[in-house]
């Protein structure tokens, strides 16, 4: 497919030509560089799944380039309550996604680049991929002090992490993806990746904290587009393929049959939260009511994102035991989720005695329970 002249000129940067759908075929051989036209995290993760599941990688290697609007992405075996501030994500309307690869939690926005290297399992080599990225950075800005660590991170100036790595190894196919910080919002990054939840015990894979820095902070002339093109050019050179980037729309079923079902699955509560490894919460909180302060103890077990066991301990004289016992029973089996808990609390309130004092205390208890989620 040939682009119209004006559009071609807009998309052509350095020696890289971006072409919609051109040459995108799941069966042909040779190297391929693909870039998503979408900034939706679920759509872009679905493209990874689609290529892994459908493309014949025996005689071809693929580089997938993508960027997302603000999102937090957790590894397949991670606990979102342990990894990030879910309340802040909801307030800022930042998406939460669970990818199919392992590894730690990362913050994405349009100042962050994502690179996915697809090969057969036999040819999988993440160190070589990261060295390729470093070589591209050096070619673009020779003065940059960047190197790959034994943990498969890329460090700037020997101390600041600018890239983290994760991977999925299938039976025959594999992919390695990494991030590259160009000009991400570090304030939002540090805020959302700080869990406020107390008393949580889990065997889920924890993230390893690191000091991060944007390449833009080192060289304000660098842009995401420049970095993408430099990496694409180095990839094309090393694999002896045409310096051409194929633009794809992750919602286009004619190019990626079945892609929308993959996208929908990645957005479901059962995938994002329900895949969380079993965990428990044992915590106390203070409720300030009028002139008194009340200590409340809560113990919960959560499996597949649903509450298996719920015990609430507070003085009988403050709230009739039958009421909070009813709350415990209602929460058992429900999603560990503020929306669902709010609905349950509202429903139970309707059957409470018509007593303003009782209703006020009930609302305070439920508000604090919701804050645990």
C-alpha positions, 0 to 999 in steps of 0.5 A, a space after each residue: 500500500 502506498 501512502 499519499 505524498 503528504 501523509 508519507 512526508 509526515 510519517 517519514 522520520 530520518 530513513 524510516 518509512 511507516 506504512 499502514 499494513 504494508 507487508 503484514 503477513 503472518 506466514 511470510 518470512 524475514 524480519 518485520 518492524 511493527 508499530 501500533 497506531 493505538 495508545 490503549 494499553 489493552 489493545 497493545 497487550 492484545 497485539 502481543 498475544 496475537 503475534 505470539 499465538 498466530 504468527 509463524 516465527 520460524 523464519 522471521 523475527 518481529 519487533 513491535 513498537 508501542 506507546 500507551 496513555 497513562 496506565 499501570 501494568 502489572 506482571 502476570 503473577 502480581 498483586 495489584 493491591 501490593 503493587 500500586 495505589 488503586 484509589 489514586 488510579 481511580 481518581 486519576 482515571 489511570 488504567 490498570 492492566 495485567 500482562 501475560 508475562 512475568 516481571 514487575 510493575 511499570 507505569 506507562 504514559 506517552 513519554 515511555 516507549 515499549 519494545 517487544 522482540 518476538 522470536 522462536 523459543 530457541 532464538 530467544 535472547 533478551 541480552 542481545 535485544 537490550 544490547 541492540 537498544 543500547 547500541 541504538 542509543 549510543 548511535 543517536 547520542 554517543 555521550 550517553 552513559 548507558 549499559 545493560 545489567 545482569 538483571 536485564 535492566 538498562 541503566 543511565 549513568 550507572 545508577 538510574 534505571 531507564 528500562 525494565 524487562 519481562 518475557 513470555 516463553 511459549 512452547 515454540 514462540 517467545 517474546 521479550 518486552 522492555 520499556 524505555 523512559 524518554 519523558 514520562 511523568 515521574 511524579 505520577 509514576 512514583 505516586 501510583 507505584 506506592 501501595 497504601 494498603 497495610 497488613 497485606 500478606 501475599 506470595 505474589 511476585 513483588 516488584 524491586 524498587 529502583 531509582 529512575 530517570 528520563 533520557 530527556 533529563 539527560 538530553 532535552 533534545 531527545 524525543 520518543 519518535 527519535 528513539 523509536 526510529 533509532 531502535 528500528 533502524 538498528 534492528 533493521 541493520 542487525 537483521 538485514 531487513 528494510 528500514 520500514 515500519 508497518 503501522 497497524 491498528 489493533 482493532 482491525 479484525 481484517 489484519 488481526 482476526 480475533 484481536 478484539 476478543 483478546 482485548 476484551 479479555 484483558 479488560 475483564 475484572 476476572 483477569 486484571 484482579 481475579 488472577 491475583 494469587 491468594 493473599 490475606 489482610 490483617 489490619 486495624 484502623 481507627 474510626 473517629 466518631 463524635 468525641 470518641 476514637 474506636 479501634 477496629 480489627 479486620 482479617 480477610 482472606 482473598 482468593 481469585 480476587 474474592 473474599 473467602 473469609 471476613 472477620 470484623 472485630 469491634 465493641 458490641 456496644 458501638 454497633 449491634 453484633 448482628 449488623 456487622 455479622 451480616 456485613 461479614 456474611 455478605 462480603 464473603 464470596 464477593 469481589 474485593 472491590 469498592 464498588 461491590 462493597 458499596 452496593 452491599 453496604 447500601 443494600 444492608 442499610 435498607 434493612 437496618 433499624 430506622 435509627 439515625 445514630 445507627 445509620 451514621 455508625 454503619 456508614 462510617 464502618 462501611 466507608 473504612 472497609 471500602 478504604 481497605 480496597 
